[in-house]
Amino acid sequence: MSRSITGDARWIIQRAIQAVLPDEAVCRALEGRAFPGKVVLVAAGKAAWQMAYAARQCLGEQVKAGVVVTKYGHVKEPIAGLRCYEGGHPVPDENSFRGTRAVLELTSNLTAEDTVLFLLSGGGSALFEVPLISGEELRDITGQLLACGADIVEMNTVRKRLSAVKGGRFAQLCAPARVFSVVLSDVLGDPPHMIASGPACPDPSTCAQAQAIVKKYGLRLSKEAGRLLRRETPKVLDNVSFQVVGSVRELCRAAAGACRELGYEPMILTDQLCCQAREAGSFLASVARSHAGEGRPLAFLAGGETVVRLTGQGKGGRNQELALSAAAGIDGLENVAIFSLGSDGTDGPTDAAGGIVDGQTAQLLAERGISIHKALEDNDSYHALAEVSGLIVTGPTGTNVNDVAVVLIGG
């Protein structure tokens, strides 16, 4: 790979992630707020530890107790006065349930003078869960939704009806206490009722919509799960307020700013990217081909969340699949690179945040006997990119505001 342009890419990645860490945003949301009674802290999602740490620093002894539920490997150190749990993502497991039950124990028997400070981030749909069906069936349904290519809104429309805490039900359980929710968005458009399946937000989605999704993808459900899909979620909650403090828009702006610092002329194409990952990779490659000969450093950015339809048994994630698809389209271009990554540091069931390719990637893969087409069909982008040093590995970042893909064109 070209050292200069891929080196630029990795620097841009670091700067963009650092800019969207939730610490300052959480403190801004809490600044000047008065909590008259007891304050208990609940943090759920992939950014839960980072958000809880920031809130504890800001509020100090105002926080009387708290529970953090996050993904395995995301608890960096103990936080005074808070119990930290790690659980399964993207498929919930018994530790997810255990951590959530600890939350419900903490928030039971509160009074109308008390406040639940609820710090919510993406990944909460799996990590913050008490299922109304068996854990085994919930994991099976989640797996079906992931495999069929359902988007996050479709997934959450179904999952919130199978849960005791999703779709506003957690806020109901906290009553009469007030719930103030600080939300880090990983859903396009930042709809609070869909972020982590909206545990503390009125839910406008309907049973009819959930049943249509089941029919669309041919999901296999038990009779009990089917019955629950006909049970409506809370449409009005009078004990909740919330503030969205971070989103993919901020990630795109941060990445664009980092590009500008290095002399690239950035253009944000969209912060609403929503399509098949390999289609997005092909599109971004076509953008690169259209502008590669203009003779000045350019950067084109697209934020959002693509989906992957599983057709094989390989290893990878949507960002790696996007990058590998793009590699075919930019084959032979000089001084061009495309990267895509998840801001949380995890892309699918892998230890990579995403992938990075340039005009030499396709040739290098061919020399190693690796067909890009076959790797994509096998959903095996991870192993293909690993062969050419094309994986982006950041470890858990402490934030989660969706994905960003960037085309870099050198001057």
DRENLUM-778440 format. One line per field, with one value per residue (C-alpha): residue in one letter; x, y, z. Coordinates in steps of 0.1 Angstrom, whole numbers. Layout:
N
type c(A;...)
X c(X;...)
Y c(Y;...)
Z c(Z;...)
% end
This chain:
411
type c(M;S;R;S;I;T;G;D;A;R;W;I;I;Q;R;A;I;Q;A;V;L;P;D;E;A;V;C;R;A;L;E;G;R;A;F;P;G;K;V;V;L;V;A;A;G;K;A;A;W;Q;M;A;Y;A;A;R;Q;C;L;G;E;Q;V;K;A;G;V;V;V;T;K;Y;G;H;V;K;E;P;I;A;G;L;R;C;Y;E;G;G;H;P;V;P;D;E;N;S;F;R;G;T;R;A;V;L;E;L;T;S;N;L;T;A;E;D;T;V;L;F;L;L;S;G;G;G;S;A;L;F;E;V;P;L;I;S;G;E;E;L;R;D;I;T;G;Q;L;L;A;C;G;A;D;I;V;E;M;N;T;V;R;K;R;L;S;A;V;K;G;G;R;F;A;Q;L;C;A;P;A;R;V;F;S;V;V;L;S;D;V;L;G;D;P;P;H;M;I;A;S;G;P;A;C;P;D;P;S;T;C;A;Q;A;Q;A;I;V;K;K;Y;G;L;R;L;S;K;E;A;G;R;L;L;R;R;E;T;P;K;V;L;D;N;V;S;F;Q;V;V;G;S;V;R;E;L;C;R;A;A;A;G;A;C;R;E;L;G;Y;E;P;M;I;L;T;D;Q;L;C;C;Q;A;R;E;A;G;S;F;L;A;S;V;A;R;S;H;A;G;E;G;R;P;L;A;F;L;A;G;G;E;T;V;V;R;L;T;G;Q;G;K;G;G;R;N;Q;E;L;A;L;S;A;A;A;G;I;D;G;L;E;N;V;A;I;F;S;L;G;S;D;G;T;D;G;P;T;D;A;A;G;G;I;V;D;G;Q;T;A;Q;L;L;A;E;R;G;I;S;I;H;K;A;L;E;D;N;D;S;Y;H;A;L;A;E;V;S;G;L;I;V;T;G;P;T;G;T;N;V;N;D;V;A;V;V;L;I;G;G)
X c(0;10;25;17;-19;-28;-7;-29;-59;-49;-41;-75;-91;-74;-83;-119;-125;-108;-131;-163;-155;-185;-168;-172;-207;-219;-205;-222;-255;-252;-239;-262;-288;-303;-313;-332;-335;-313;-295;-288;-267;-275;-253;-259;-243;-209;-200;-215;-182;-168;-201;-204;-169;-174;-207;-192;-164;-189;-214;-192;-210;-244;-244;-253;-251;-250;-248;-229;-237;-213;-197;-169;-136;-150;-146;-113;-111;-135;-156;-161;-196;-207;-210;-198;-211;-200;-222;-227;-231;-245;-263;-273;-262;-268;-244;-264;-295;-276;-264;-298;-315;-290;-302;-339;-329;-312;-341;-369;-386;-374;-396;-409;-381;-354;-337;-324;-295;-297;-266;-275;-255;-257;-253;-278;-303;-282;-266;-296;-322;-346;-364;-400;-392;-364;-329;-323;-351;-341;-306;-320;-343;-315;-293;-320;-323;-286;-283;-312;-299;-325;-315;-313;-348;-363;-344;-353;-390;-392;-368;-385;-417;-399;-384;-394;-372;-372;-396;-402;-408;-377;-390;-423;-405;-386;-418;-425;-388;-378;-355;-331;-315;-283;-281;-252;-269;-259;-291;-296;-315;-311;-346;-344;-371;-348;-314;-307;-345;-356;-358;-367;-386;-423;-424;-442;-436;-466;-474;-484;-450;-433;-454;-447;-410;-414;-433;-408;-378;-396;-385;-392;-410;-426;-463;-453;-431;-458;-483;-458;-455;-492;-487;-483;-454;-459;-469;-468;-443;-446;-415;-388;-367;-337;-309;-290;-254;-236;-243;-227;-230;-204;-182;-184;-175;-146;-132;-137;-118;-89;-88;-86;-57;-37;-45;-74;-105;-133;-169;-194;-216;-241;-245;-275;-257;-280;-275;-257;-221;-207;-229;-215;-180;-187;-202;-173;-149;-168;-165;-127;-125;-144;-121;-87;-73;-82;-47;-55;-60;-97;-116;-152;-170;-201;-215;-242;-247;-246;-259;-245;-266;-249;-243;-212;-196;-166;-155;-159;-182;-199;-170;-145;-169;-173;-136;-130;-157;-141;-107;-120;-132;-100;-77;-47;-54;-24;-24;-60;-72;-107;-113;-144;-147;-171;-166;-169;-138;-157;-169;-192;-180;-143;-115;-112;-129;-130;-108;-86;-76;-58;-51;-27;-49;-66;-33;-18;-47;-46;-9;-19;-45;-74;-104;-123;-155;-152;-142;-173;-196;-181;-185;-148;-135;-115;-91;-87;-78;-56;-34;-26;-24;-58;-75;-81;-77;-83;-96;-127;-128;-152;-177;-204;-218;-221;-197;-178;-162;-137;-122;-88;-73;-38;-28)
Y c(0;36;47;84;83;53;70;101;78;63;98;110;80;88;125;118;92;115;143;123;108;115;130;167;162;144;171;198;180;179;214;235;208;205;170;176;141;110;105;69;64;38;35;10;4;3;38;32;31;62;81;69;79;114;118;106;131;159;151;137;127;137;102;78;45;32;3;2;-25;-26;-49;-74;-56;-21;-16;2;4;5;36;46;38;21;-16;-25;-55;-67;-87;-100;-79;-80;-110;-107;-133;-142;-116;-89;-101;-102;-66;-54;-71;-53;-20;-29;-38;-4;16;-1;17;52;82;110;132;109;109;81;95;72;73;54;45;21;-15;-11;-33;-64;-52;-37;-65;-86;-107;-117;-149;-174;-161;-189;-177;-141;-149;-169;-141;-116;-139;-141;-104;-99;-126;-114;-79;-61;-25;-12;4;-29;-49;-26;-25;-63;-66;-39;-59;-90;-71;-59;-28;-17;6;29;1;9;44;29;7;37;56;77;87;111;98;121;104;115;97;90;82;54;55;76;108;103;91;86;59;37;43;11;3;34;20;55;70;68;44;54;22;-2;-39;-39;-26;-53;-80;-67;-70;-106;-114;-95;-115;-148;-148;-179;-171;-191;-186;-166;-143;-138;-129;-104;-87;-79;-62;-24;-4;28;57;84;88;117;110;113;139;133;150;136;147;129;115;105;141;150;121;132;168;157;135;163;187;162;158;196;198;175;197;177;195;176;171;153;134;122;113;91;62;32;4;-29;-26;-38;-14;15;3;2;37;52;36;52;86;80;72;103;126;109;130;165;172;184;166;157;138;125;114;93;86;62;24;-1;-37;-71;-99;-132;-155;-173;-186;-162;-136;-98;-68;-42;-17;-44;-56;-20;-15;-48;-41;-6;-23;-38;-5;15;-12;5;41;59;78;69;52;43;34;27;21;18;45;20;2;-30;-41;-71;-101;-92;-73;-48;-15;-16;-18;3;-3;15;11;-17;-38;-58;-67;-78;-100;-116;-123;-142;-162;-143;-134;-103;-116;-149;-133;-111;-140;-159;-127;-132;-97;-99;-126;-110;-76;-92;-106;-71;-52;-37;-40;-10;-21;5;-15;-3;35;46;61;48;72;50;46;68;59;82;84;101;113;127;158)
Z c(0;-5;28;24;17;39;67;62;65;98;112;101;118;151;151;141;169;195;185;191;225;247;278;270;255;286;309;288;290;328;334;354;360;395;408;440;453;451;418;406;374;348;317;289;255;239;251;286;306;290;295;331;339;325;344;377;372;366;393;420;452;438;423;451;432;397;373;340;314;284;259;268;270;273;311;314;352;382;387;424;436;403;395;361;340;306;283;248;216;190;204;241;266;302;314;295;313;347;343;334;363;385;370;377;413;416;402;421;450;440;449;428;441;428;394;372;351;321;298;266;236;206;214;242;223;231;263;281;281;302;276;277;259;266;262;236;214;217;206;177;165;168;148;121;119;116;89;67;63;83;91;127;127;115;141;170;160;165;195;217;217;231;260;295;292;256;239;269;294;315;321;332;357;371;378;399;397;369;341;325;295;278;245;221;187;164;143;112;119;157;165;203;202;181;197;217;212;232;268;282;252;240;211;180;161;159;162;125;115;136;120;85;92;104;71;50;61;69;105;126;158;186;194;225;205;179;207;222;188;191;224;221;236;257;236;263;292;316;337;310;294;272;252;222;225;197;163;130;118;143;132;96;105;127;99;74;97;100;62;59;84;61;30;15;3;20;9;30;5;31;68;59;41;43;17;12;22;-10;-30;-9;-16;-53;-53;-34;-58;-87;-69;-67;-104;-113;-95;-94;-122;-109;-96;-61;-28;-23;3;0;31;38;72;82;85;58;61;50;37;48;19;32;64;65;89;86;91;71;70;60;33;20;18;1;-25;-31;-37;-69;-82;-76;-89;-105;-94;-80;-48;-39;-7;7;43;63;101;130;155;184;173;164;130;132;151;147;165;136;134;96;65;43;7;-21;-58;-52;-30;-57;-73;-40;-33;-67;-62;-30;-49;-32;-53;-41;-56;-39;-6;-7;-16;14;36;44;41;74;62;27;42;68;40;27;61;53;87;109;145;172;201;220;215;242;217;193;167;137;108;84;50;33;-2;-2;-34;-34;-54)
% end
